[in-house]
Amino acid sequence: MIAARIRKEMNIKAYLIPLAVAVAIIGTAGCSRTPADIQAQPGQEVSLSAGQTAVIDGEDLRIKFVEVVSDSRCPNGVTCIWQGEVSALVEISLADSVHQLVLTQPGLTAEPAAKIFGGYELVFYMDPYPEAGKSISKSDYRLHITINKAFPLEGGILATFDVVGETYRIFVTNETTIEQVFALQRGESQATIPSGLIVRGSVPYNEPWSWHIDPGDIHMAEFTIELCDGTPSQVEANLDYWVETVKRFCPWGAELVGIQDYR
């Protein structure tokens, strides 16, 4: 009787041990699974954690937030000599090709950044924002991104300017101004101020602003009157005044940060 009971208990243990191992393996696999994809419509903002992918309905487009590459943004409540920036690596699957792209947003601004890629505009920002004395775990980062079909641009260049930490973009079709912009990029011109006619109405390449600059009425200047100097947010906050009275936008602090050629 005793021997039979011992054999029975041994048989039960022999069965339970492999079962426990199997459960542990399944549990471990479950903890390490890839985050689920998020379905989104064009123009819909989605929030991605590292490793997560947004699939854009009706478009042959997927965008995966791979990781935060760097974060040097000036923390809230701290005085810095540079605003800093945060950069995120994303992987974009478009049609049959896969591309890696770094998305960079300046610090000290609540405005999202934007980038044109493959006929689409990526509007994005990163959370959380750094605070003095607090560290951010890579798993805490969230990439908030909106995918828009890009405004069909042709016959000109898209120039991106930074004005005291704010970004705005100008599509330029005037050949003389186009050459001025490229000369500035090459360091061959002192005409650093873009002076252009303000037009009501948002365009995808100049979001989030509800106005844009007339592509045919813009030139680069070394000096302008002070009346038209300002920032994009100042124009946005008092658009009627700028359109009806000032008429032109000529930010003295503008810095050319990028050119995309659509000619």
N, C-alpha and C positions, 0 to 999 in steps of 0.2 A: 504493500500500500504506500509506504513512504517513498520507495523508489519510483513508483508510478507518478506520485504527486510531484516529485523533483523533476521528472522528465517533462511533465505537463507545463510546469513553470518555466523550464528552459525553452520549451517550444514557444510559449507566449512571448518571452523576452526576445527570442530570435526573430519573431514577427514584428514586435514593436520597434526594435532598433532601426531596421531599414525604413519603417514608416516614419519615424521621427526625423531621420536624415532627409527623407524625401520632402517632408513638410518644411524643414529648414531651408532646403534648396529652393523650393517654390516661393517661400516667404522672402528669401534674399533676392530672387529674381524679380519679385513684385516690387520691392523697394527700389530697385535700380532701373525700372523701366523708363523709357523716354516719355517726356510730357506729351500729352495729346495735342494734335494739330488743332488750330483754331480756324474755322471758316469765317470769312469776312467778305463783305461787298466792297467794290471800289468806293473810296471816299469814307469808309467806316474806320474809326480808330480802334486798334486792338492793342492789348497789353501783353507783351511776351516776356517770359522768364528765360534765362539762359537754357539753350537746348530746345526751345519751343519754336514751332513753325506756324506762320500764317499762310493759309491757302486762299487766294483771291478768286471768288466765284466768277465764272464766265471768262476768266483770263487764264492763259497757260503760265501762271506765275505763282511761285512759292518763295517765301522769304523766311529764313531761319536766323534767329538771334543766337550767335555762337558764344560770344563772351564779351566782357568789357576789357578792352585793351589797356586803357589808362584813364585815370581820373585825377586831373590837377585843378579842378574848379576851386576857386576861392571860397572857403566855407562861409556860411551865413554868420554875420556878426564879427567878421575879421576884416581888417584893412590889408589889402594885397597890392603889390605893384603890378600885378598881371591878373586878369580875370580868370585865366586858366581855361580848360576845356575837358570834356569827357568824350572818349572815342569807343565805339562799339563795332565789333566785327560781325558782319552778317553774311550769309550765304544765300545767293539769289539763284533760283532755278527758273529760267525763262526759256520756254519752248524746249529745245533739246540741249541747251547749254547751261553750265553752272558757273557762276562768278562769285568771287569774294570781294567784298566792298567794305571800307571803313567809313562809318557815319560819325561825324564830329559835331558836337554842339558846344558853343561857347558857354563859359560860366557867367554868373552875375546877371542872368536874364531869364525871364519866365517865357520868352518867346521860343517856339519850336524852331528847329533848323530845317532846311530842305535841301534835297539833292535830286537832280535829274538823272535817270538811268534807263536806257533801253526803251524810251517812249513812255516812261512813267515818272511821276514825281513822288518822291518819298519825303513825307513831312514827319518829323520825329522829335522826341525829347526823352530824357532819361530821368528816372526816379530811383532812389531818393536823392535829394540834394544834400551835399556834405554839410555837417555842422561841426563847429569847433569842439575838439576833444572826443568826438565819436567816430568810430571806424565803421565802414560799410562792408559787409560780407558780399562776396561776388554773387551768392545765391539770393541776395536781397534786391539786386538791381532789376528794374523793369524797363524794357524798351517800349515806349508808346509810339506807334507808327500808323500813319494813314497813307494808303496807296491811291494816288489819283492818276488818271490818264493825263499825260503831259499835254500842255497846250501845244498845238502844232506850230512849231517855229521853223521858219525857213527864210533865207535871204538876209541874214544878219547874225549878230553875236549876242549872247546872253552874258552880261557882265554882272558879277556879284560884288557888292560893296559892304564893308563893315563900317558902321557909324557909331562909335562909342558903345560897342557891344551889341548893337542892333544890326540885323542884316536886311538888305533890300536888293532887288535885282532889276536890271534895266535891259530890255531888248533893244538893240541898236541896229538900225537899218541904213543910216546915213554913212556913206563910204568914208567921208572925211573924219567923222567921229570914230568910226571903227579903227582907222589907222592911229588916231590919237590914243585910243584905249590900248592898242597893242604896243605903241611907243612907251606908254606909261608902264606897262608890264615889263618891258625890256630895260627900264631904268633910263630911258632916253628923253623923258619929258618931265617938265615941272608942272604941267597942267593936271593937277590931281583932283580938281573939284568937278564932279558931274553936275551940269546945270540943265534941267529939263522941265518941260511943260507938264504940270500935274493933270491927270485925267481921272475922273471918277470911275469906279468900277474895279472889282477884283479880277485878277488874272491868275491862273494857277502858278505861274513862275514867280509871282511876287506875293504869295500868301505869307503871313496872315493879313496883310494890309488890304483895305477895301479901295485902293487906288493904285494907279501905276503911272509910269512916265511915258509920254508919247514917243514911240520908237523913232519917229522921223524928226522930232524937235528936241534934240539933246546935243550938247557939245561939252568938251572938257575945257576947263578954265583954270588959270593960275590965281586969279582974283575975281571976286564977285561982290555985290552989295550984301550987307549983313542981313537985310530983310528976309532973304530966302534961305538963310542958314538955319539948320535945325536938325532934328532927328526924325526917323520914320514914325516913331510913336507920337511925336508932337504934331505931325501932319495928321495922323489918324485921329487924334483927340479933338482937333479943331478943323476938320476937313473943309467945311464951308468957307472959313476964312482963308485957308490956303488956296483953294480953287478959285474963289471969286475975287480976292484982294491981292494976295501975294502972287498967285498964278504959277510960279516956278519953284522948284526945290533944288537948292545948291548947298548941300552939307559940307562945310569947311573941313570937318574931321573925317571925311570919307576915305577909306583905304580900299584899293582894289585887291580882292582876295581870290578871284577866279574868273576865267573866260571860257565859255563853250561856243564853238564855232558851228553855225547852222547854215553857212553859205553853200 
